Amino acid sequence: MPHFLNSCDDGFEAAFAALLTMKREDAPDVDAAVAAIIAEVRARGDDAVIELTRRFDRLELTPATIAFSEAEIAAECAKVGAEDRAALELAAGRIRAYHERQMPADARWTDAAGAELGWRWGPVSAAGLYVPGGLASYPSSVLMNAIPARVAGVGRLVIACPTPGGAVNPLVLMAARLAGVDTVYRIGGAQAIAALAYGTGTIAPVDKITGPGNAYVAAAKRRVFGRVGIDMIAGPSEILVIADRDNDPDWIALDLLSQAEHDESAQSILVTDDADFGRAVAAAVDRRLETLERRAIAGASWRDYGAVIVVRDLAEAAALSNRIAPEHLELCVADPEALAAETVHAGAIFLGHWTPEAIGDYVGGPNHVLPTARSARFSSGLSVMDFLKRTTLAKMTPQALAAIGPAAERLATSESLQAHGLSVRARLDRLNR
Amino acid sequence: MPHFLNSCDDGFEAAFAALLTMKREDAPDVDAAVAAIIAEVRARGDDAVIELTRRFDRLELTPATIAFSEAEIAAECAKVGAEDRAALELAAGRIRAYHERQMPADARWTDAAGAELGWRWGPVSAAGLYVPGGLASYPSSVLMNAIPARVAGVGRLVIACPTPGGAVNPLVLMAARLAGVDTVYRIGGAQAIAALAYGTGTIAPVDKITGPGNAYVAAAKRRVFGRVGIDMIAGPSEILVIADRDNDPDWIALDLLSQAEHDESAQSILVTDDADFGRAVAAAVDRRLETLERRAIAGASWRDYGAVIVVRDLAEAAALSNRIAPEHLELCVADPEALAAETVHAGAIFLGHWTPEAIGDYVGGPNHVLPTARSARFSSGLSVMDFLKRTTLAKMTPQALAAIGPAAERLATSESLQAHGLSVRARLDRLNR
C-alpha cells in the first residue's frame, strides 16, 4: 500500500514533511576501501588496475587489452539488430539536436569607461564517462553522457565500463560508437575512477568524470573531485505526476511504475485534486503490478515510498511540487503550461497527456541525467555546460585605467592589500607624467 | 629566492612537473570537529549557535541579536568615508553591469517531429554568503558573491559573517547594503554553515551557500553539499604572468606581489622569453619586498612558490600556461589577443600592459571568485549561473508520440524496463484504435 495523504486532513503537514525527509538510500560506508583502491592505482598504475579487475570482475587483462580494440567493437556492434540500431540512431540524433542548442555564446564588448570586457567558453580537454556493468548498463545513458561532451567539443572522450567475466552489452558499444566515443576501457569500480583521474601507463588522465555508478564509484568520484571535475552524485530516481480527473488511470499508473521499476528505492508520487481518481490510479497500479516483469522491485518501491496525495486544487499541487522539487514532473492537466509556470523547482517537466516520462528517458532530446533528492532546488540536469568552462576577459586602455583605477586602489588600501594598489598606482603615475 | 627554470635546460621537464604538483596547502583535518558542530546545530538550533559563538567568537548573542538590525547596519555604514563609499559604488555598478550580461536565455521550439522542446532558467529561492571575519573580511568579496545572486533573481539573500568580540568591518556592511543583501547574521565557522543549510529557530535554511572561509568553513561546506548547493572550495590564489621584454620590470613585479601578499601559500609565476627581463623582474620584486607592508607574507610566498620560467618563444609560454591552468593569467605582450587565443585553460585573462590583475579583484566587472589549483581545466569562476538552475521542458502531441514513441518503446525493451515501454505503448494503442 502506498501512502495516502489528503491536504484537508489534520495530520497532513506532518505526514507530508515525513514523506519529504524520508530516507530512501542506505549508502554503505565504503570510503576506506575506496581510499585504499585509489592509493593502489596511483602507486602501481596498470598493475593495480589489472589486479583489481581480476579480483572484482574475474577478468584477466593486460595493458594491451584494457581497452576494446576497433575490431572487438565492430564485432560487438554487428550483434545489434537493425531495429535496436535504428532506435539508438533516432535517439542519438534527437539528443544531439537538443544539446546543440545549449551551446552558450562568447561575448565581448567595450563599456562606457573604455574597458574591453567579455568571456569565452571552451571545452575540457578530456572527459571520462562511467558506464555501470551488468543490469544497470544502459545504452541510453551512454548517449546522454557522451553526446553533450562531443557537442561541447571535448577533445578526448573515453568510457570506463566493467565487463564482469568478460560480458559486455553490445548496445553499450553501439551507443558509444554512435556518440563518437574514442576509447572504451574494460574496467570499473573505484579503480576505474582512479585510473581516469590520475592516469596509468595505458590510460591517460581526464579532466572531467561523469556518469552513474554504485557506492564504490560514487565514493571514488567524491574523493577525486578537485583533481578532476565530476557531475552530480545521483540518488534513486523520482517522479511526481500532477493529474486531474480527466486522465486514463492506467496511463498514470504506468508512468508511476516506470520510475518504481528502476529501483526499490525509487519514489513515485501522484498529486491529484480528485480523490476518486487517486483511488482509481492506485487500483490500476495494483493491476499492472500483477503482470509486470520487475514487479518485485516496482512493488517494493510503490509500497514503501509511493504516495497518492489529494489536494484541494492545482495551486496547492504546485506548492507541494515546489517543496518536493522532483527530478521528473509530469503535468497531466487541461492547461499544463499554466501549471508549469507555477512549478518552479523541477529537473525536467513533461507537459500534457501525450508526454510520458519514458519519452524523456530515451528519445525526447533533453538529458535524462537529472537532479535527485530535492536538489532541483539548486542544480540542473547534465548539459553541454558540464563539459565547458568559461574564461573571463578584461583589457584596459590607459584611459579606462585612469577612469576606474583610482577606485581599485582605494579598495585595495581599505583591504590592506598594498601591492594590489601599487600595481595600479605605478601605471597611473606613468600616465600622469 | 624563487624557482628559476629555463626550458632549454636538461632538467626542465622534471622541474616544471615538480612546480605543477607542488603541495601548497596543508589543510588541517577538522572533519570530525565539524561533523560534531553540524550535529549540534541540527539538534539544538539557535541554542547551539549561540553557545558556539560564545566559545569561538567570545560574543554573547540572543535569538534577537543573531542578525544585525537595520539601525545597527545604518550606524556602521555611517562610519564609511565618502571616498570608500564611492569606490564601492563604482565597483558594485560595474560588477552588476557585467553579470547582467551573463543571464542565460530560456528557449522553446517545435521540431520536425512536432515535439515541443525547450528549457527554462530560474533562480534558487534563497542563498547564503559566507564572509570571513578578521583580516580576510573583504568587502570586495561581498560584492562579488552577492551581486550575481541578486542579478540571478534569488528571492532571499543572507550573509553569515563572524564578528569576533563584536568587531565588524563597516565596509562589509556597506557592501552588503549596496549589493541588496536582506539579512546579515553575526555568526561564523562550521556553525554558520550548518545554520544556513539546516535552519534554526531564527535562521531560515537556504538552498545555496557560497563564499570563502577557513578550514572549518570549507569542511562544513563539503559536508552539507547535497543538502544545499555550494560553490567551489577555493585554494590559495595564483597568478601567471606571460611577459616579453617590452615591459617595465617594476609593473610586473608588483603584479606578481599582488598575489603573493594574499597568503604565504599563494603562487606567482612569471613566464618570459627573455632571461635578462626575468632577472630584472626578480630584482624588482626584491626591491619592492623591502618596503611592502605585508613583506613577511609576500616574501615567503615568493621564496617558496614563486617562479621565473624562461622559454624559447610565446608558443612555448602558451603550452606551459595550459598545463598550469592558472586562476589569473596576465598577458603583457605585444599581441595579447593572439596569445589569449592559445591559452585555453585559465579562470580569468588580463590582456595587455594596462590591465593589472588587481583591476579584476575590484572594479573590472568580471568575478574575482575563480578556479584555483589547476581546476580551470574543468571549472569556471562564480557567475549568475551559480544562482540559477535549468528545468528542461518537453511536450509531445499525439503525432509526435506516434513518430518517436516506438523507438522509445524499443530501447525500453532492450533495457528490460517494461513499464517504461508500456507507458508509451498504452498511448500509442489509443491512437491506433
Interface residues (C-beta under 8 A of the other chain):
Chain A: E83 D84 A86 A87 L88 L90 A91 R94 A97 Y98 R101 Q102 P104 A107 W109 D111 A113 A115 E116 L117 W119 G122 V124 S125 L135 Y138 P139 S140 L171 D207 K208 G226 V228 G229 I233 D248 D250 W251 L254 D255 L257 S258 A260 E261 H262 R288 L292 E293 R294 A298 P336 A340 V344 H345 A346 G347 A348 I349 F350 L351 G352 H353 W354 T355 P356 E357 A358 I359 G360 D361 Y362 V363 G364 G365 P366 N367 L370 P371 A373 S375 A376 R377 F378 S379 S380 G381 S383 M385 K389 R390 T391 T392 L393 A394 K395 M396 T397 P398 A400 L401 I404 G405 P406 A407 A408 R410 L411 A412 S414 E415 S416 L417 Q418 A419 H420 G421 L422 S423 V424 A426 R427 R430
Chain B: E83 D84 A86 A87 L88 L90 A91 R94 A97 Y98 R101 Q102 P104 A107 W109 D111 A113 A115 E116 L117 W119 G122 V124 S125 L135 Y138 P139 S140 L171 D207 K208 G226 V228 G229 I233 D248 D250 W251 L254 D255 L257 S258 A260 E261 H262 R288 L292 E293 R294 A298 P336 A340 V344 H345 A346 G347 A348 I349 F350 L351 G352 H353 W354 T355 P356 E357 A358 I359 G360 D361 Y362 V363 G364 G365 P366 N367 L370 P371 A373 S375 A376 R377 F378 S379 S380 G381 S383 M385 K389 R390 T391 T392 L393 A394 K395 M396 T397 P398 A400 L401 I404 G405 P406 A407 A408 R410 L411 A412 S414 E415 S416 L417 Q418 A419 H420 G421 L422 S423 V424 A426 R427 R430
